[in-house]
Amino acid sequence: MNILQGGRMVRGCVQGDSIPDQFIPRLVELHRAGKLPVERLVTFYELADINQAVADSIAGKAIKPVLRMPK
């Protein structure tokens, strides 16, 4: 696997490696202080635009693509 060349490692995690009782209040605190611009991290796409969402994610144009389901 090319990704493992050059000393890189693959590491998995389930549900994150944080302690939610500490981590979530800290995230809220950072957001309220203007230091965690969640609205800049999320890009919304209609379900029909799923291919564009994937392309933007791969290209680094969208950090967290979120698909909106049709009503």
Summary of the structure (lengths in Angstrom):
residues: 71
radius of gyration: 16.3
end to end distance: 41.3
largest distance: 46.8
contacts: 116
relative contact order: 0.12
helix: 51%
strand: 14%
